[in-house]
Amino acid sequence: MSARRFTILAAILLSFLASTSFTAIARPKLIVAIIIDQFRYDYLTRFRSDYHGGLNQLITRGADFTNAFYTQVPTVTAVGHSIFMSGAMPAVSGIIGNSWYERAEAKIVTSVCDWEAVNVGAPSPEKGPKCTDSDPASPRRLLVSTIGDELRNAREDSKVIGVSIKARGAILPSGHRAAAAYWFDDASGNFITSSFYTNQLPSWASLFNNRKLPAKYIDQKWPGFPNWNFHGTTKAPYERLPASPWGNELIEQFAEQAITGEKLGQRGPTDLLTISFSSNDYIGHAVGPDAPEVRDMAIRTDQQLGKLFAAIDKQVGLQNVVIVLSADHGVAPLPAVDKERKMPGGYVPTNPETVVRDVLTKRFGPADWLIPAEETSLYLNRHAIEAFKTSTGNRVTEKEVYDNARDALLSAPELHVARVYTRDQLDSGLSGDFIARAEMNGYYPPRSGDIFVVIEPNYLPGTHGTSHFSPYNYDRHVPVLFMGPGVKPGRYDEQIEVNDIAPTLAAILDIETPSGSSGRVLTEILAH
């Protein structure tokens, strides 16, 4: 063989190998990360025969992890959504709840409220004494990076878009470097964003808002459930619309419009679309996981996902798309249902804050011992305690406060308190079972409270409906499903954490793992 001929053959062979190698490691054109707000894993199994759309596709064509759990408390929307695409525990991400008392600002804040920004697409409300879900929002309180952030760090021309009814559902999964996150404004009926991202809605989003779909949906009856009323107040005419089947309809249609308007997955670089379906949560809180409305919503979600996947297939090709689906938390059964089943459970109408405040006043004297906060931890009012010491000469110690509070909480049978942890314990580091580990995973000292109350299983604060926040399996067991190129379909029964989603996507995309991720790469589903 002549040297010239050998050189030509070698060049052809190298070209072929390079082409083959490129095909093997080709990146997906689009990542679609879907999180359903309040969707227990058993909704996949209990309603399985009714699924013929998107959930059916994910189960039959994708990788189904049957034992995926959250391993922190509280199990609430903001925390779940922050973990989904960051892989970071609240102890690292700083997202310790839907809201908390921010000591640096001396006020209750939400996980995404940001008064340095303004709403875009609707007026900003007047600034109040505490942040609300109507206030301008951004990801500034999220301390870590997300998959979207790392994707854009690797390639500037990638686009990241977040969509949800709730601001936190749109913002926290999409991250800091998103082109925009969009959420529903219940006063105007528009999808809006904030000036953190842009000063003007893109034309495709304005055109969607101009269709006035909420005004059409608000008068529609829910087939089979005629007693649900979706009319809001004069100030917020659409505030009840999210608690309807039409809330998720709006999300699905807006997501389709975002794919078209932003040409996601159609421009060359890999793009990311995060979608949070919120209506399941609003309805689940009202009626509980065993109600027919929840089953109907699950079936409708399957159908909406099928419609979304068909639209993606038409525009991008599903063979070019990796889809991952999970949920931000589960939910507890209604106490009435537990009673019928002869299971423990019930409501706890007494507020633990009241019990602690009363015992400290009785033991030491009148003072503003606690700062009124929200969710499941109590905040000591240290300024008031120091003032109390000075004015009375009573040198009460922090240990005495903790000891009296703990004894009062554990000795009040109406509270059904299983455990009490205090800041000094968490600062020293807890060891023990999954509940102790969950408390540590949820503790971020600058933002977390001082006294942490764990209620017995199936007991709920309040007097009606149901909720989620606990370390128990009904609140932390959720679906994790992957589908797309490079993913081995099948049923995977080993226990994993939701934190594993982000590093697995990072491996698929060959990008840096998000900065606070504590999960592992799910190598068992990756086809190399």
N, C-alpha and C positions, 0 to 999 in steps of 0.2 A: 504494500500500500504506500502510495506517495505521501510525502509530508503534507502537501497541499490538501489531498483528499482526507487525510487523518484530521487535519485542522478543521475542515468543514464539518466532518462527522462529529467531532468533539463539540463544536459550537452548537450543532443541532441538539445533541444530547443534553448539554448544559441548559439550553433554552427550554427543552422539554421538562427537565427536572425542576427548573425555576418555576415553570408554569404550574406543575403538579404541586410543588411546595406552597405556592401562593393560594391555590384552591383549598388546600388542607387547612390553612390558617386564616382564611378570609374572615374578616369581621362581619358581624351582622350589620345590616343597614339601619336597623331601628331596634331599640330596646323599649318594650312597653311594660311598665311596672304598675300593676293594679293592686290596690289595697281596698278591701271591703270593710267599711266601718261597722263593727259588731257582727262578726260572722264566725260562729263556733265551728270547729272541725266537724262535729257530728251533723251539721247541716249538709255536708257532702254525702254522708251515708244515709241519713234519715229520708232525704228527699231525692235520692239517687235516681229512682225510676222516672222522676219527672223532669230530669235534665236531658235536653236534646240539642242544646246550643253550645255556648262557649265553655261552660263548665264541663260539659260532656267531652268536648274536644281536648281540654286540658287533662282530664282524667284518663282518657283512652289513648291520647297521642303524646302525652307528656310524662314527666317524672312527678309522682305523687308521694310526698312525704307525709305519712299518716301520724307521726308522733313529733310534731313541731310545737315547741313551747316558748313562751316568753319566760324569762327567769329574773324578773325584777318586779318591784312594786313602785308606784301603783300601775295597774293595767288599765290605762286610760288612753284616749285618742291621741293626744299630742305625743305621749311617750312612744306608743306603738308606731306612729307615723315617723318619728325621728329615728327609731331603730331600723325601720324597713330599708332605707337606702344609705344609712351610715354604718350600721352594724355596731353602734356605740351604745353602751349603757348610760342611763341618766347620770351616773356617777362621773362620767367623762363628758357627755354631751351638754350637761347643764339643763336639759329639758326634763324637769323632775315632776311635771304634772301639766294639766291643761292651764292651770294658773297657780300662782304662789305669791307669798309676801316677799317682795324684793326689798331687802334691807337698805340697799344703796339708794333707792328711790323713795323709801318709806311709803310704799303703796302696794296694793295687790295688782299684779300684772298678769296678762295672759302669755302664753308661750311664744306668741308672735307679735304682740302689739308693739308699735314703734311710732312714737310721736315726732320723730324726725322726718317721717314720711307723710304723704297725704294720699288719700284715695284717688284713683284714676278710673273714671267711668261712673262715679257717683260722688256726691258731696261727702266730705269728712264731717263727722259729728263734732260737737263742741267737746273739748277736753274735760273729762270728769274726774272725780276723786280716785277712781280706780279704772284700770283698763277693761274694756269690754270687747266682745267679738265684733262689734261694729267699727272699732277704731282702726286707723291705718295700721298696716301689718308688713312685716319683713322677716327674714331669717336671722336677724342680728343676734338674737338670744341663743341661737344654736352655735355651740362652741367648736364644732367639728366639721369636717368635710363630708360630703355625700358622694355617691357614685357619679352624679351629674357634675359635681365640682371637679372630681378627678378626671372625668371624661374631657371636660373643657380645658383642664390643665394640660392634658396630653395633646389635645387638638382644638385650637381656638375656634375653628369654624363649625364644630359640633353645636347642635342646638339642644337645649333642655327646656321643656315646658311642663308645668304642673297644673292640674285641673281638679277641682273639688267644689262641693257646696260650701265647705268650711274653709276659712283662711288657713288654719293650721294643717288641714288635709292637703291643701295645694302647695303650701310653702315648705314644710319640713321635709317631705321626700325629695323635692326638686332641688333644694339647697340654695347656696349663696350665689352661684354663677348662672342660674337659670336665665334664659331670655325673658321669661315672665312666669309668674304663677297667677292663676285666675280663680276667683271664687265668687259665690252668689251673694248679691246684696239684696236683702229682703225688703228694703224700702223702695228701691227703684225697679227691682226685677231684672237687673243687669248682671252680667258677669263683669267683675271689676278686677283691677290689680292695684299696685301702689307705685309711688314715684321712686321707690327703691329700685325698681326695674326699668320703668319708662315713664315719660310724661304724657303719653298719648296712647290710647288703645290702637292696635293695628286695625286696618280697614276690615279685615275678615271678622274680627271680634265685634266691631261696631255694627257690621251688617247682620251678624247673628242677633245682637241685642235688638236691632230694629225690627226683627220678626215678631217681637212681643209674645213669645211663646208662653211665658208665665200667665199672662192675662187670659190666654185660651185654656190653660190647664186648670186654673183655679176653680172653675165651675164644673169640671168634670167629676163624675162620680166614680168611686172605686168599685168595679164590678165585684159583687159578692159582699161588699162591706159598705152599704149605703149610708151608715151613720157617721162616717168620718167627714169632718168639715175642714176645708182647706183655706177658708177665708181668714185673713189676719186682721190687724187693726188699721185705723186710718193712717197712723204714722208708719206702720210696716205692713202693708197689705199682703205681702207674700211670706210672712214669717212662718206660716203653717205649711206652706207648699213643700219644703224639704221633707216633712213627715208625711209623704204621699208617694205613690208609685211614680209620680211625674218628676220628682226631684232627680232620680236616677236617669230618667229619660232625658232631662236637660243635660246632665253630665255626659251621657253617651253622645248626644248630638253635638255638643260643644267640642268634645274630644275629636270627633270626626272632622269638624270644621277646622280645628287646630292642625290636624294632619295635612289637610288640603291647603290651608292658608299659609302654613310655614314650610310646606313641602317636606315634611319630616320623612326621613329615610329615602328621599328621592334626589339628594343633592350631591352624594359622594361620601361625605363623612358619616360616621355613626351618630345618630340622634337618640335622644331619650325623651319619652313621654311618660309622666307619672299621672295616674288617675286614681282618685279616691271616690268610691261610691258611698255617699253619706246617708241616704234615706233609710237604709236597713237599720241604722243605729237609732234614729229618731223613733221609728215604729217599734223596735225591740224594747226600748226603755218603757214604752207605754203598756205593752201587752205581754212581754216575756217570750222566751224562746220556744214555748210549746203552743203558742197561739196560731190559728190558721192564717192570720195576716202575715206572720213571719215566714211561713211556708210559701205563701203566695209571692212575697217579696223575693225570696230566694229563687223561685222559678222565673220570675220576671228578670232578675239579675242574670240568670243563665241565658235568657233570650236576648237581653241587651248586649251581653258579651258576644253572643253569636253574631249579632248585627255589626258590632264593632270589628270583629275579626274578619268578617266578609268585606267590610270597607277597607281594612288594612291590606287584605289579600289583593283587592282590586288595584290599590294605589302603589303598594310596595312589594307585594308578594310575600305570603307567610313564610316561604322558604328562606326569606332574608331577614326574618324577625324573631328575636328571642322575647318570649312573654313570660313574666313571672307574676304569680298571684298569691296574695296572702291576706291576712286581716290584722287589724290593730289590737284586737282583744276579743274575748268571748262575752258571756253575760250569765248572771245567776238566774235560776228559775224564780218564778213568782212564789212568794211564801204560801199563797193559797194552793198552788199546785204541789208544793212540798208537803203541805198538810194532808192533801188527798192521798198522797203516796206514802204517808206515814214516815216521812223524812223529817229530820230536824230543820229548823229554819224559822224565820219570822222577821218582823220589822223592829228596829231599835229607834223609837221616836225621841229618846233623850240624847242630847248632844254631849259628847265627851267634854267639850270645852266648858259646858255648864258645870259638870261634876268637878272638874279640876279647879275652876275658878271658885266654886263654893267651898271646897275643902281648904284651899290656900287662904281664903278670906277668914274662915273659921279658925284655922290654925295660927295664922300670923297677924291678920288684921286686914282692913279694906285697902285695896290697891287695884290698879289695872294690870292684873297679873299676866293676862294673855292679850296678844294682838289678834283680833278677829281675822281668820284666814279661811281657806277653803280646802276641800278634799280631806285627806286622812291624817295629816300631822298638825300638831299644835305648836304655836310660836310663843315663846316667853317674851314679855315686854321688858327688856332689860333696862331701858331708861326709867320706866316706872318703878321697877324693883329697886334700882339705885336711889331714886328719889324717896321711896318708902323707907329705905334703910337710913337715909340722912334725916328724914323728918321724924322718925320714930325712935331711932337709936337701936332698932331691932336688927342685929347683924345676921339675918337669915342667909344661909349659904345655898348655893346652887344645888348641892347634893340634897339638902333638906327639901327643897322644892321638888326635885325629881322623886325622892322617896315618898313624899306625901302624895304627889300626883299618881305615881304608880300604884300605891296601896289603895287609893280611892277608886281608880279605874278598875282594878282587879277585884275589888270587893263590892262592886255595884252589879248585882245579878241582872238588872234590866239592860245593861250595856252589852252583855255577852262578849266580853273582852277575853281573847285567848292569850294575848301577850302584849307587853308594853316594852318598848325599847326607848332609850334616851340618848341624847346627843353624845354624852360622855362615853357610853358604850360603843356607839358607832365610830367615834373618833379613835377608840382603842382597837377597833376591829372585832366584828362578831365572827364566831365560828359556830358551826352547828348544821342543822338540816336545811332543806331548800327554802324555808321561810326566812331563816337568818341570812342566807346568801342573797335572797331577793331584796331584803332590806339594805344590805350593803351595796348591791348593784344599783339601787335607787337613790343612794345618798350622795348629794353634792353639797358640801358644807356651806359655801357662801349663800346658797338659796334654800336649802332644806330647813325644815322646822327643828324643834327641840325634843318633842315627845311624839312617838310613833305608835299608833294603836292598831293592833291586828284583831279584827272581830272573828268570832267563831264562824265556821263554814255555813253558808246559806243564810246568814243574817245580814240584813241591809239597813242602813240608816234611812230614816224617813217613815212614811206611812202609806205609800202607794207606789205602783209600778215596780221596776227592777233596775239594777245598775251593775256596774263592773268596776273593780279597783283592786281586788284581793289577789293573794298569791295562790289561790286554789285553782284546780285544773279547769273548772268551768269558765274561768276568766282568762286563762293563759294558753289553752290548747287551741290552735288555729291551723288552717290549711297553709301549706307551702307547695306550690305547683310550678314547675318550669316546663316550657315547651319551646322548641325551635331547633335550628341547626346546631349540631354539636352536643345536643342533650339526649341522653339515653332514656327512652320511655320505660316506664315500669312503676311498680309499687315498691316503696322504700320504707321499711318499718322501723329502722333504727331511730333512736331519739336524736333530734337536732334542735337547734335554737333558731329563732327568727333572725338573730344576729349573723347567721351563716349566709344569708342571702347576698349581702353587699360584697363580701370577699369573693363569693362565687362569681358574681357578675364581673368583678374586677379581673378575675382570672380569664373569663370568657373574652373580655375586651382587651386583655393584656395591658392594663393600666394600673396605676398605684392603688393599693387598698386604701379606703377612706381612713383618715387620720386617727379616729378613735375606735375603730372596729375591734371587737373582741371575738368575732366568729372565726370559723374555719372554712376553707374551701371544700365544697361538697364534691370532691373528686369522683365519687362513685357514679355521678350522673354525667360526667364529661367524657365525650367520645374524642379520642385523639388519634 
